[in-house]
Amino acid sequence: MKYYQYFAAVCLCAPWLALAAPPEPPLSVPSEPERYFDVSQPPSRPVMPVEQSPAATEGKTISMSKEELLANPQLLQLALDSALSLDHVENVRFLLPLYRQLPERDPVLLLYAEAVVARADGDLDGAIARYRQIIAERPELTPMRLLLAVALFENHEDTAAADQFEKIRAEKDLPPEVTNVANQYLSALQARQSWSFNAGLQYLQDSNINNAPRERYYGHWKMPEPEAAHGIGYRASLEKTFPLRNGWNTQLGLELDGKSYWDNHRYDEITARAYGGVGYRNLRSQVALLPFFEKKWYGGDSYANMPGFRLQASHWLHPRWQVLGALEYGRKYQQQYKYLDGNSYLGSATAVYLASPRQYWIAGLDLGRETAQDADSTYNRAGVRGGWGQEWGKGVSTLLVAGAAKRRYEDKAWARDEMRRDTEYFATASVWLRDLHWYGLTPRLNVAWQRYSSNHFMYNYQKTKVFIEVSKKF
């Protein structure tokens, strides 16, 4: 085998793999309408294995049948060796079954070819197993060790990857380029394990902060007048992942989401959640079980606590298709209105289709149930949502999200002789300029519309908001 060729190829591609973070489509829905029921985390685009098209070779092309290749073992081995050195995955895929039929084979060449095909098919576990076999038989093959370390990094086996990169750095007479590759990956591993901080800010202007119904009178009762409020919405999250072995990890995090109105503090809101749990992650999939404790404040006063747990998962079915799901349970404890004590159940399923590097589509289904001691505050909720994200020319990006949901209560509402039934509609449009940023902050202009329709006169209202938000990851 021409191991020096593989060594050169790895040195060329490894820095890009380590440092070029894949772009994340802006899949998060703006804060209006409320994202309480959208319990799936926004997906991020993974580094998926991409097969490279065979490049045109210089000189004449020799065409041979399978029978002729099998009759010339040395030529077959040379062809497979050449396909590997040039990273022609489809040629490797064609030649590998023929090479397996030879009575005498180079075991390292066979394992390496199988590892390349496994990685191209997204089977990093299979590729890693074969690289480990090669290192067990030929520990002096540093190029194979480097490929193993890169595969472990991509599969989020951080402890094992760091161990292999450290061994590579300890090699004598190592080319400076390879030392730099190992150092860059080790730095990326340290960054992956550091605290991650995300924050966002938006200007709020609400002409009906109290959700006053459109009907002003009902019999002898006069309904409240709409109240206006102006303020700031904010959100922040802090998270750290502690890698264990074989892709397993533990996670800790804090989330804060709030609204503060300087001219109407009675409607200030704060929700804080702390969580910690265990998870697993590889190139295509991730799953986590996260017990949490959530606390809420309203109008400056603490009013509710909720311990619970969340199970979330995501999987890339294909480089263009991702599915996400989440289940969440919480036990609500109200500090003042004890009749609202009860359970909270949430479920969500989301599909994301990346039509191109500049366009993606989202579809989701959300189910929820909120129980309380009073049946007229117990309800089931089912909703659907969809979204379209697009990058246009001249640096313009847009995101459109819309959805609808129905609530069915389990008892008659006040002043009505029928079960309460509500329907929610919402739509949000966002636009921003990718080239317009300040200290890493890119402002987004959002227009949010919300319509709440009910068979109870108290719960019919409509809102339209225009606001600007900025966010940043640290």
FIDREN-538911 format. One record per residue: residue in one letter; x, z, y of N, C-alpha, C in turn. Coordinates in steps of 0.02 Angstrom, whole numbers, plus 32768, in hexadecimal, padded with zeros to 4 digits. Atoms other than C-alpha are relative to their C-alpha. Example, Ala and Ser with C-alpha at 12.3 -4.5 7.8 and 13.67 -1.06 7.14 Angstrom:
2
A802D80007FC5826781867F1F802D8000803C S7FD67FFD7FC582AC81657FCB7FD980258037 
This chain:
474
M802A80007FC4800080008000802B8000803F K7FDB80037FC180397FDD80B17FE9803A802C Y80197FC47FDE8021808F80EF80118001804A Y7FEF80017FBA807A806D81927FCC7FDC8029 Q803580237FDC7FEE7FF581C17FC5802D800C Y80387FD27FF87F68807881A3801280348034 F7FE87FCE7FD17FD180F382057FF87FE68048 A8005801E7FBD7FD8807C829B7FB77FF98015 A804780087FF07F1D805982917FE180428015 V801C7FBF7FEF7EF281128293801980178044 C7FE57FEC7FBF7F65813183277FDE7FDD8039 L802180257FCB7F0B80AA83897FB88018800B C80477FF17FF97E5980E183657FF1804A8008 A800F7FB87FFF7E65819E83567FF7801D8045 P800D7FE37FBE7E7881C7840F7FBC7FEE801B W804380137FE87DDA816584357FCB80297FDD L80317FD980257D7C81C083AC7FFC80478019 A7FFF7FBA7FEB7DB1826983EE7FE780098046 L800A7FF37FB97D9C825084A87FC37FDC801D A803880277FE47D1281CF84C37FBF801D7FE7 A803F7FE180147C76823A84BB7FC87FCD8005 P803680327FFE7BDD81D084907FCE80118037 P80317FF27FCB7B5D81BC851B7FC280217FE5 E803E7FDF80147AC3822A85137FC77FE28028 P803A801B7FDB7A1F81D4853E7FDA80398020 P80237FCA7FDE79BE823A85BD7FBA800A7FE3 L803F7FFA80247936826A85417FD7803C8014 S80267FC57FEF7903830E858E7FC87FEE8031 V8039800D7FD47857830A85DE8006802D803D P7FFE7FD57FC57854834886937FD0803B7FF9 S80227FC0800A780C83F586AB7FB57FFC800A E804880087FFC775D83B386D47FEB7FC37FD7 P80267FC3800F76F183B98671802880307FD6 E7FDD7FCB8022771F8459861980187FEA7FBC R7FE28016803F7794843B85857FFC80377FCC Y80067FC7802E775C84DA852C7FF37FEA7FB9 F80128015804477158479849980317FCD7FE4 D7FCF8030801977A383FB848D803C80277FE6 V7FCE7FD18018780D8469841D803B7FDF7FDD S7FC58021801A788783E483E180337FF88037 Q7FCB80097FCF792E83E08438800C7FB6800B P7FF180467FF3795A833C848E803B7FE97FD6 P7FCA8017802A79C682D4841E803A7FE48027 S7FC680207FE17A7382978445801A7FCB7FD0 R7FE9803880287AC181F78407804080147FDB P7FC57FEB80257B3E821A837A80347FC87FFC V7FCE8033800F7BE081C083517FF27FE67FBA M8012801B80417B9B815682C480357FCF7FE9 P7FCF803080187C0D80F182537FE87FB9800B V801280457FF17C0D803D828D80307FD27FDD E7FD6802F80237C4C7FB0822280177FCA8030 Q7FE580327FD47CBF7F39827C7FFC7FBB7FDE S80028043801C7CA87E7E826580477FE87FF3 P7FBD8019800E7D3D7E2B821180177FD18036 A7FE4802B7FCD7DAD7DDB8291801B7FC17FE1 A7FE5804080187DE57D288281804B80087FF6 T7FB97FFA800F7E907D23822E80237FBF8011 E7FD9803B7FEF7F1A7CAE825F80127FDA7FC0 G7FEC802880397F4A7C2181EB7FC47FEA7FD7 K80348019802B7EE97BDB815A7FDD80387FDB T80287FD180277E5F7C3781007FFC7FE87FB8 I8001801080477E6B7C3D80447FBF80197FE2 S803F7FEE801F7DC67C3E7FE5800A80047FB5 M7FF87FF780487DC47C847F337FC180207FE5 S80397FE380207D3B7CB07EBA801180457FE3 K7FF47FBF801E7D247D5B7E69802A7FF97FC1 E7FDB800A803E7D657D167DC4804A7FF3800E E7FBA800F7FEF7E047CD27E178023803E8018 L7FE17FC27FE87E247D797E6D800F802F7FC5 L7FF57FD5803A7E0E7DD77DC980387FE67FD4 A7FC9801D80287E877D5F7D76804380088022 N7FC17FF57FDB7F0A7D877DFC80008047801D P80047FBA7FE97F147E467E06802C800F803D Q7FD47FF37FC77FA87E457E7D7FE27FE58041 L8020801D7FC47F4D7DD17EF57FC380288015 L803A7FD87FF07EAF7E3A7EE9801480418023 Q7FE97FC27FE07F107ED87F12801A7FF28046 L7FE680137FBE7F667E807FA37FC67FF38030 A803A800E7FD57EBD7E447FE67FDE80418015 L80207FC17FEF7E737EF37FDD802C80288030 D7FD17FDD7FD47F0F7F3D802D7FFC7FE38047 S800480207FBF7F037EBD80BA7FBE800F8023 A80427FF17FE17E487EDC80D67FFF8047801B L7FFD7FBB7FE97E6A7F9680E5802B8006803F S7FD37FFB7FC67EFB7F80815E7FE17FE1803F L802180217FC77E907F0D81CC7FBC801F8010 D80417FDF7FF67DF67F7F81BF7FC67FCF7FFA H8036802E800E7D8B7EF2817B7FD380207FCB V80277FD7802F7D067F61812D7FD97FD47FCF E8026802A802E7C9B7ED480E6802B7FE07FCB N7FD3801B80337D317E888090801280367FCD V7FF37FC8802E7D5B7F3380487FC5800A7FD1 R803C7FF680287CA87F45800D7FFA7FC97FC9 F8003803680307CB47E9B7FB5803580077FCA L7FC87FFF802E7D5E7EB77F658002803F7FD5 L7FFA7FC180247D497F6C7F2E7FE47FFD7FB9 P801A800380457CD67F4B7E96802D7FD77FD2 L7FD2802980297D517EC57E5A803E80287FEF Y7FC37FD9800C7DE67F397E6E7FF480367FCC R800F7FCC80327D8E7FBF7E0780047FE47FB9 Q7FFF801D80437D8A7F447D7480467FF47FE5 L7FBC800C80187E467F327D6B801680387FD2 P7FE87FCB802D7E977F907CDA8035802C8020 E7FCC7FD97FDE7F297FC67D477FF37FFD804B R80127FFB7FB97F0080047DF5802C80348022 D7FE07FCC7FD77F5680637E817FCB80348010 P80357FCF7FF57EF181067E827FF680128049 V80067FF07FB97F1781297F397FDC7FC88025 L802180397FE17EE4807A7F6D7FB580017FF0 L80467FFF80147E41808B7F0B7FDA80378025 L80217FC97FDD7E1781357F577FF87FF1804A Y8004800F7FB97E3F80F880057FC97FCC800E A803480327FF77DD0805E7FF27FBB801F7FF9 E80417FDE80097D4180CB7FB17FF0802C803C A800C7FD67FC57D58814280457FEB7FD6803B V8012802C7FC77D4F80B280C27FB87FE97FFA V80458017800A7CAD807080767FCF803A8009 A802D7FC67FF87C61811F806C7FF780118049 R80067FEF7FB97C88813F81237FD77FCB8025 A802780347FE07C40809681567FB680087FF2 D80467FF480127B9F80C680FB7FE68042801A G80157FC07FE47B98816C81588007803A7FD0 D7FF67FCB80317BC981D180BE80438021800C L7FC07FDF7FF07C4E823E810E801580317FCA D7FEE7FD280367C4582BD808180267FDB7FC9 G7FDE802780327C748235800680457FE98017 A7FBF80147FE67D0081F580768031803A8000 I7FD57FC47FFD7D4582A5808E801880137FBB A7FEC7FEF80447D4482C67FD380387FD37FE7 R7FCC802F80167DAC822A7FB3804180098025 Y7FC27FF27FDA7E27824E80408022803E7FE4 R7FE37FC3801C7E3F82FB7FF580237FF17FBE Q7FE08013803E7E6582AD7F4C80437FDE800D I7FC180227FF07EE8823E7F9C803580328015 I7FD07FCE7FE97F3B82D17FF38017802D7FC7 A7FEC7FD680397F3983377F5380347FDD7FD5 E7FD0802680287F9782AB7EF9803E7FED8027 R7FC880177FD7800582727F89800080258043 P80047FD97FC2801582FF800B802E7FE68037 E7FD280197FCD80A082A180647FE17FC78029 L801F80387FDC80278218809E7FDC801A803F T801C7FE67FC1800D825381517FC87FD4801B P803980287FE87FA081BB817E7FBE80127FDF M803E7FEC80237F2281EE80F87FE980458017 R80127FBD7FE77F2882A281367FDF7FFB8045 L801E80097FBE7F02826581E57FB97FE47FFA L80438019800B7E6D820181A67FD180377FE7 L80277FC780187E31829C81497FEE802E8039 A800D7FD37FC77E41830681E67FCC7FE4802F V803180207FD47DDF8288824E7FBA80037FE1 A80417FFD80217D54828181CC7FE480468000 L80177FBA7FFD7D4B833F81C67FE780118046 F80157FF47FBB7D3F834282847FBB7FE1800C E804080217FF67CB082C482847FC880227FDA N80327FDF80297C57832681FC7FF580498014 H80087FBD7FE47C6383C68264801980367FD1 E7FDD7FCE80287CD0841F81E4803D80158028 D7FCD7FF47FCE7D3484668274803C80277FE6 T7FC97FD780187D9B84EA821A802F7FD67FD4 A7FD7802A802C7DD6846F819580237FCA8027 A7FE180347FD77DF783E88217803C801C8026 A7FC87FE17FDB7E62845D8281803B800E7FD2 D7FCA7FF3802F7EC6848E81E780277FC17FF1 Q7FDD803F800F7EED83D881BF80287FE6803C F7FDB80167FC57F1D83AE8273803E802B800C E7FC57FD47FF97F928445827780367FEC7FCE K7FCF801680317FE5840981D780217FBF8015 I7FE380407FE97FFB835C82228034800D8037 R7FD17FF17FCA804E83A582BD8040801F7FE6 A7FC57FDF801C80C68405824D802E7FD07FDC E7FD6803180228109836581FE80407FF28028 K7FC180117FDF81BE833B822380017FB68011 D7FF880467FEB81EB829A827E7FBE7FDC800A L8041801D7FF48137827D82AF80027FD68040 P800180297FC3811E81EC832B7FDA80248038 P80227FDE7FC880EC822B83D97FB67FEE8005 E804680157FFB804B81C683D27FD480297FD2 V80277FDA80308011822383387FFA80498016 T80037FBC7FE5803F82CB83847FCB80058037 N803280007FCB7FD5829E841B7FB97FFD7FE4 V80428004801F7F43826F83AC7FEB80447FE5 A80107FBE801B7F4B831683517FF280328037 N800B7FD27FC97F59837483F57FBC7FF58022 Q804080107FE07EC38319843E7FC580187FD6 Y80367FE8802C7E57834083A77FFC804C8000 L80017FB77FFD7E8B83F783AA7FE280188041 S80207FED7FC07E5C83FF84627FB57FF47FFE A8048800D80077DB483AF84397FDE80357FD6 L801C7FCA80297D98843283B27FF880408028 Q80067FC47FD67DBB84BD842E7FC67FF98031 A8038800B7FD17D41846F84AB7FBD80057FDD R803E7FFD80267CBC845F84247FEB80487FF3 Q800E7FBA80117CCA851983FF7FFB802C803D S80047FD87FC37CC8855284B57FB780078015 W80447FF77FE67C2F858E85157FEA7FC28025 S801D803A7FDF7BBE850185507FCB80198031 F802F7FEB7FCC7B5F851885F47FDE7FC4801D N802880367FE57AD384AA86337FD1801D8035 A802A7FE67FCA7A7484C186D77FDC7FC78023 G802680327FDB79EE846487397FD980218038 L80227FE77FC57995847787DF7FD07FCB8019 Q802F80317FE578FB8426882B7FD780208039 Y802B7FEA7FC97893843188C97FB87FFB7FE9 L80457FFD801677DD846488AA7FD18000803C Q803480017FCE7745843D89137FBE7FF77FDB D803E80008027769A846788C97FC68010802F S80397FF67FD375F6845489287FC780267FDD N80337FDB8025759284AD889F8022802C7FCC I7FD87FD6802C7605853288587FD5802C7FD4 N802D7FD480267571859C881D7FD17FDA7FD2 N802A8029802C7521850987BD7FB5800B800E A80467FF77FED747E851B881E7FD77FC57FE8 P80298037801A73F184B587D17FE77FD38039 R8017802E7FCE73AE841D882B7FBB8014801B E80417FEA7FEA72FF84678832800680428026 R7FF87FC57FD572F584E588C07FCB80367FF2 Y80367FD0800B72508537888D7FE47FF77FB9 Y80248000804071FC856787EA7FCA80368005 G80377FD07FF5715285B78804800D8028803F H7FF37FD57FC7716D864D8874804B80108009 W7FB97FF27FFC72288650885580257FCA8028 K7FD5802D7FDA72A5860488CC804580017FE0 M7FBF80058021734485C58879803980088033 P7FC97FF77FD173EF85ED88C580177FBD801D E7FE4803C7FDE743A8573894180467FF27FE5 P7FBC8010801574D98515891080338020802E E7FC97FE27FDA7579856B8948803D7FD37FFA A7FC380297FFF7617850F897B803D802D7FF6 A7FC17FDA800976C88546894E803A7FCF8002 H7FC280277FFB777785068971803A802C7FE8 G7FC97FD780197813853E891980337FD87FD9 I7FCA801D802778A0851D889F7FF3800F7FB6 G80007FF780487899850387E380477FFF7FE7 Y7FBC7FFC801A7934852E87807FFF800C7FB5 R7FF77FF480477971853186CE804A80037FF1 A7FBA7FF980147A148562867A800280147FB7 S7FF67FED80467A55857485CA804A800B7FF3 L7FBD7FEF80137AF185BF857E800280047FB4 E8000800480497B20859B84C980477FFD7FE6 K7FBF800480217BB285B284537FF47FFA7FB5 T8003800A80497BCA857683A0804180197FE2 F7FC67FE580247C3F85D3832B80037FDE7FBC P7FFD802480407C778560829C8013802F7FC7 L7FEF7FDC803D7C7C85A681EC80247FCD7FD2 R7FE1802F802E7CA7853C81547FCD7FCB7FEA N80288036801D7C68849581127FC47FEC802B G803580167FD27C00846A81AC7FD180378016 W802B7FC97FED7BAA851481B8801A80218040 N7FEC7FE07FC27BAB8574825D7FCE80378011 T802E7FD17FE27B5F860382BB7FF97FEF804A Q800E80137FBB7B1085ED83677FE5803B8027 L801A7FCF7FD17AF0865C83FC7FEC7FDB803F G801480227FC47A93862B84997FD18028802C L802E7FE57FCF7A34865B85357FDF7FC78026 E802480327FD979AF85F5858F7FD880228037 L80257FE67FC779628612863A7FDB7FC78021 D802980337FE078D385B186877FD280238032 G80287FDC7FCF787D85E287297FEB7FD5803B K8018801E7FC2782185B587C97FF980378034 S80047FD07FC9782E860E886F7FE37FDD803D Y8022801E7FC677B685E68900800A802E803C W7FF07FD57FC777F2862689A77FC38010802C D803C7FF27FD87744861C89F57FC580187FD6 N80367FE7802A76DF865C8960801E80207FC0 H7FDC7FE18037774286D488F37FD3801A7FC9 R802D7FE9803576A78708889380027FD47FC2 Y7FFF802F803876C1866F882580477FF37FE6 D7FBD8006801C777B868588037FFE800A7FB4 E7FFC7FFB804977A5866E874A804880027FE9 I7FBE7FFE8020783D869A86E07FF480087FB5 T7FFF7FFA80497853867F8625804980027FE9 A7FBB7FF9801978F386BC85D27FFD80077FB4 R7FFE7FFC8049791F86A5851A804980087FE9 A7FC07FF7802179B486E584B67FF77FF27FB6 Y80078011804679D486A28408804580007FDE G7FC3800380287A5486A5837D7FED7FF47FB8 G8012800F80457A56866182CD80367FD77FDE V7FD28026802A7AA685F1824C7FEA7FB87FFE G8010804780027AB08534824280307FD97FD6 Y7FD6802E80257AF984A081E77FFF7FBD8024 R7FFD803F7FDD7B3483FC823080347FD27FDF N7FD0803380137B86835B81F67FF47FC3802E L8004803B7FD47B9282AA823C7FB87FEB800E R8044801A7FF97ADB827E821E7FCB8035800C S80357FCE80017A7C8322821280178042801D Q7FF37FBB7FED7A6F83CF82597FBF80287FF7 V80387FD3800A79FF84638234801680468015 A7FF07FBD7FEA79F78513827B7FC3802D7FFB L80337FCC8000799385B28262801480348033 L7FEC7FDA7FC67991861583047FCC80358011 P802A7FCA7FE6793C86BE8318800A8009804B F7FFA7FFB7FB7791786DF83D17FD6803A8019 F80297FD07FDB78D3875A844E7FF37FE28044 E8013801F7FC07873871784E57FDB8032802B K80217FD37FD0783D877485817FE97FD6803C K801C80257FC877CD8736860F7FEE802E803A W80147FDE7FC277B1876C86C37FD17FD18026 Y802F80277FD77723873487357FF380278040 G800A7FDF7FC07715875A87ED802F803A800C G7FCF7FCB7FF877B087C687E27FF9803A7FCF D800C7FC9803077688837875880087FE67FB9 S7FFA801080467793883886A07FBB80047FDF Y80447FFD801C76F8880B863B7FFD7FF07FB6 A800780118047772387CF858A80457FFE7FDF N7FC58006802B77A487DE84FF7FEC7FDB7FC1 M80108024803D77B087708465803F7FF97FD5 P7FCD800E80327828878283D27FE77FCB7FD0 G80158034802F782886F48355803B7FDD7FE2 F7FCA8029801B788D866F82FE7FEE7FB78007 R800880487FF878A785B4830C802A7FDD7FCB L7FDE802B802F78D5853582867FFF7FBA801C Q7FFC80437FE37913848F82CA80307FD57FD8 A7FD7802E8027795F83F5827A7FFC7FBB801F S800080467FEB798F834282A380297FD87FCE H7FDD802B803079CB82AF823C7FFF7FB88019 W7FFB80467FEF7A0881FF82617FF27FD77FC1 L8011802B803879AF818B81E880297FC08000 H7FDF80407FF57A0D80F6822E802180078045 P7FE27FFB7FBD7A8180DA82C47FCF7FF8803A R803280097FCB79E380AD83267FC680327FFC W803A7FD5800A7967812C82DF801580497FF5 Q7FF67FB8800A796781E982F07FBC80227FFC V803C7FD7800578E2826582BA80138048800D L7FF57FBA7FF078D4831882F87FC180277FEE G80397FD5800E786683A882C780108048800F A7FF67FB97FF2784C845E82F17FC180277FEE L80357FD0800D77E284F182BA801280418023 E7FF27FC37FDB77D1858F83217FC680327FF8 Y80327FCA800477798635830C80168038802E G7FF27FC67FD5776C86C483887FC680307FFF R80347FCC7FFB770E876883967FFD80168048 K80087FF27FB976C9878184467FE98048800C Y80127FBD7FEB76C2882D84957FF68000804C Q80107FFE7FB9766A8835853E80078047801A Q7FF57FBD7FE5769988C785AD7FC4801A8026 Q803A7FE97FDB75F788CD860F7FBF7FEB7FDE Y803E8019801E7572886085BC800880007FB4 K7FF47FF88047757A88A2850B7FD27FD47FD5 Y802C802A802774E7883784D4801E7FBB7FF3 L7FDE803F800C755F87A284DD803880067FCD D7FCE7FF9803575D587EB845B7FED7FD47FC4 G800F802A803975E5877483C8803D7FD97FEA N7FCB8028801D764B86F0837080037FBB8022 S7FF580437FE57694864C83AD80217FD57FCA Y7FE5802F803176B085BA833580097FBC8021 L7FF280427FE377018517836B80227FD47FCD G7FE08031802B7732847A830E80077FBF8025 S7FF4803E7FDC777C83D8834C80267FCF7FD4 A7FDC8036802277B583318304800B7FC88032 T7FEE80337FCE780F82AC836B80287FC97FDE A7FD980398016785181FE8345801D7FDE803D V7FDD80227FCA78D081A783B4801B7FBE7FE6 Y7FE78041801278F680EE83AB802C7FE58038 L7FD1801C7FD0799180AB84047FFE7FB47FF9 A800880498006795E7FF6841F80417FDB8012 S7FC0801D7FEA7A047FD08476802580368026 P7FDD7FCD7FD87A8B802D84D67FDE800E8043 R80207FF87FBF7A19801A856F7FB680127FFB Q80487FF48006796D804085277FF3802D7FC3 Y80147FD68038791D80C684B97FB680128007 W80477FEF8003786E80FA84857FF880427FDB I800C7FBF801E782781A484567FB680057FEC A80447FF28014778B81D683F57FFF80457FDF G80007FBD801A7757828683CA7FBA801B7FF4 L803E7FDD801176D082F58381800E804B8005 D7FF87FB87FF776B983AD83B27FC180247FE9 L80377FD78017764C842F835E800F80498012 G7FF77FBA7FED763084E283977FC280297FF4 R80387FD1800775C5857B837C801480408024 E7FF77FC17FDC75B6861183EF7FC7802F7FEE T80347FCF8011755A86AB83B28002803A8031 A80077FC57FD5751D874284137FCC802E7FE1 Q80317FD1801974B487DD83F47FB97FEA8011 D8040801D7FED74258787844F7FFD7FB87FE8 A80058043801C73E786EB83F77FFB7FCA8035 D800680347FCC73C18692849C80437FEE801F S7FBC80127FEA747E869284BE802A7FE57FC6 T7FDE801D803A74AB864F84117FEF7FB67FFC Y800D8048800174C08593840480347FDC7FD5 N7FD2802F80217510850383A3800C7FC68030 R7FEE80377FD4756A847783FC80237FCA7FD8 A7FE0803A801E759A83C883C2800C7FCC8036 G7FF080307FCB75F3834A842F802E7FC97FE7 V7FD38038800D764D82A3842D80237FEF8041 R7FDA80137FC576D1826284A4802B7FC47FF0 G7FD4803A8008773B81C884BF80297FF7803E G7FD4800A7FC777C88192852F80277FBF7FF9 W7FD7803D7FFD782E80FB85648037800B8034 G7FC77FFC7FD378DC810485B080237FBD8005 Q7FE380417FF57931806E85FD803780038036 E7FCC800A7FCD79D3804686587FF97FB9801B W800980417FDF79BB7FB886D580407FEB8022 G7FC780187FDA7A327F51873C800B8029803F K7FEC7FDE7FC27A8C7F9587D67FFE804C7FFA G7FF97FB8800A7A9B804287897FBF80278000 V80407FDE7FFF79E0806A87847FEB80147FBA S801A7FE98040799A80D386F47FBB801E800B T80447FE47FFB78E6810486D17FED80217FBE L801C7FE0803A7889817486597FB6800C800C L80487FF67FFD77CD8171863B7FEA80287FC3 V80197FD68036777781F885D37FB6800C800C A80487FF47FFA76BD820B85B17FE7801E7FBF G801C7FE1803C7650826C853A7FBC801D800D A80417FE17FFD75AC82C085147FFB80347FCA A80097FCB80317573835B84B87FBA801D8005 K80417FDF800274D583B68485800880487FEB R80047FBA801274B38470847F7FB980107FE9 R80417FEA801A742784BB84178001804C7FF8 Y80037FB7800173FB857084347FCF80177FCA E80267FE6803973AC85E083B07FC3802A8014 D803A7FDA7FEB7326863284197FE57FE18040 K8020801A7FC472B0860D84A88025801A803E A7FDF7FEC7FC172FB861085557FCF8025802D W80297FDB7FD072BE867E85E27FD17FD18025 A803480257FDB721D863F86327FED7FBD7FE0 R8013803E8023720985B685AF7FE580137FBB D801E7FF38041719F85B1851280197FCE7FCC E7FE1802E80307216854184B2804B800E7FFB M7FB87FF7800A72C68542846C80267FD98034 R7FD880227FCD7348851884EE802B7FCA7FE0 R7FD780398016739D846E84D780237FE3803D D7FD8801A7FC9742A8432854880277FC37FEA T7FD5803A800C7487838D855580337FFB8038 E7FCA80057FD0752F837C85AA801C7FB98000 Y7FDE80407FF9757C82DB85EC803B800A8030 F7FC77FFA7FD2762782CA863B80297FC07FFE A7FD280397FFB76A182458674803580128033 T7FC87FF47FD3774B825086C6802C7FC28004 A7FD380397FF577B681C58711803D801A8025 S7FC17FEC7FE1786D81E1873D802A7FC3800E V7FD280377FEF78E8816E8794803D801E8020 W7FC17FE87FE2799E818887C280337FC87FFF L7FC980307FFB7A3A812787F1803C801E7FDD R7FC77FE580267AC8813E8775803F8006802A D7FC47FFE7FD67B4A811C87FB7FFA8031803A L800A7FD17FCA7AFF819A8874800980477FE5 H7FF37FBC80187B4D82438850802F80248030 W7FD97FD57FD47B9F82D388A98018803C7FD8 Y7FE47FCB802B7C158348884C7FE080017FBB G801D800480427BCC830987AA7FB480087FFE L80487FF77FFD7B18832387E47FDE7FBE8014 T8026803D7FF27AA1828E87DC7FB78012800C P80467FEE7FF379F982AA88327FD07FCF7FE0 R80368029801D795A826C87DF7FC0800A802A L80417FFE7FDF78B9824088387FCA7FFE7FCA N80347FFA80347822827687CF7FBB7FFF8020 V80467FFE7FEE7769825687E07FDA80177FC1 A80237FE3803976FE82C3876D7FB68005800E W80497FFD7FFB764482B687507FE580287FC6 Q801D7FD7803475DB833386F07FB58006800B R80497FFC7FFD7521833486C87FE8802E7FC9 Y801B7FD0803074C783C386747FB47FFB8002 S8048800A80057416839F863A7FE380307FCD S801C7FCD802B73A6842485ED7FB47FFF8005 N80487FF77FFC72F1844585C17FEC80408024 H800B7FC47FD7730584E4862780167FF08048 F7FF480157FBA72FB84CB86E4803F8020801E M7FC67FDE7FE373898547870480427FDD7FF0 Y7FC2801C8018740A84D986AD80037FB48008 N7FFB80467FEE73F6842F86FD802A7FF98040 Y7FD7800A7FC474838400877180307FC67FF3 Q7FD1803880027500837687988037800C8032 K7FC77FF67FD375AE837887E4802C7FC17FFF T7FCC80337FFA762C82F988218039801D8028 K7FC67FE27FDF76DB8330885080387FCD8007 V7FC380277FF5777482DB889780388031800D F7FC97FCF7FF778178339888580427FE07FEC I7FBB8017800F78D38321887A802380377FD8 E7FDB7FCF8028793E837687F680477FE77FF3 V7FBB800F801379F7837D87CD8013802F7FC8 S7FE87FD680367A4E83C0873380487FEE7FF0 K7FBA800A80107AFE83D286F2801480297FC3 K7FE47FDC80397B5884028652804880138010 F7FBD7FE87FF37BF6846A865B8023800E7FBE 
